[in-house]
Amino acid sequence: MSAVQQNLEAASARYSASFTQGSLALPPAKKYLVLTCMNARIDPAPAFGIELGDAHVIRNAGASAEDALRSIVISQQLLGTTEIVLVKHTGCGMLTFRNEGAYKIVEDKLGPPVVEELRQRKLDFLPFPDLEKAVEADVAFLRASKLVPDSVVISGWVYEVETGKTRRVV
């Protein structure tokens, strides 16, 4: 067992020893979802005031609305969320490359057959060159999608990894 797995096992034992919230309902109590980046410097619960059972938290590279759309539809249509809070962050790795560069890195590390699979899947890593514009673009994407009802409240934010502050963009 790896050190990571050992840590998970120990943390689970500590957490479950005093766990009392097993009866929370499946739908999020506050009927919203947070879409944020998978970056390890973001701890969504304390940073955004989310208590267990309050909200769905969807995480992916760059807090991409396009990449999260499947989960957003499930959250809203099957589990009743009515608001989306999209939070990207400063210092995001998605600001540092373009698709061509990512394809080249994958090819160098894993070989040409793997890049061929990326091409066959038409994988877009969804990088972006401007943080605030990316927040605005993702909010616009969600607002334009027929899969997200007009009644859904959508906002866009930037979390500053340097200070822990979150500021509204849209």
PyMOL commands that set and color helices and strands:
alter all, ss='L'
color gray80, all
select helices_A, chain A and resi 3-17+44-48+61-63+65-78+93-95+99-110+112-120+131-144
alter helices_A, ss='H'
color red, helices_A
select strands_A, chain A and resi 32-37+55-60+83-89+153-159+166-168
alter strands_A, ss='S'
color yellow, strands_A
deselect
rebuild
show_as cartoon
